[in-house]
Amino acid sequence: MQHLVLATILLLVALLSVVSLFRSLKVKNLLAIAFSALSVASFGFFSVATIIDVIKNSL
């Protein structure tokens, strides 16, 4: 159960990072684009990996 909460929080952070990525693309701020893209990639990867692990361990 605790891992599912962690995965949900990571997924919410990844979604907020996507919003940040689009805003920084709109303003054309290259440093913000880089940090937002890295945040989306890392938080998205770990949230998906945690969700897969929770599903795999529940079966």
Secondary structure in CASP SS format (residue, H / E / C, confidence):
PFRMAT SS
TARGET T0000
AUTHOR 0000-0000-0000
METHOD secondary structure of the structure
MODEL  1
M C 1.00
Q H 1.00
H H 1.00
L H 1.00
V H 1.00
L H 1.00
A H 1.00
T H 1.00
I H 1.00
L H 1.00
L H 1.00
L H 1.00
V H 1.00
A H 1.00
L H 1.00
L H 1.00
S H 1.00
V H 1.00
V H 1.00
S H 1.00
L H 1.00
F H 1.00
R H 1.00
S H 1.00
L H 1.00
K H 1.00
V H 1.00
K C 1.00
N C 1.00
L H 1.00
L H 1.00
A H 1.00
I H 1.00
A H 1.00
F H 1.00
S H 1.00
A H 1.00
L H 1.00
S H 1.00
V H 1.00
A H 1.00
S H 1.00
F H 1.00
G H 1.00
F H 1.00
F H 1.00
S H 1.00
V H 1.00
A H 1.00
T H 1.00
I H 1.00
I H 1.00
D H 1.00
V H 1.00
I H 1.00
K H 1.00
N H 1.00
S H 1.00
L C 1.00
END
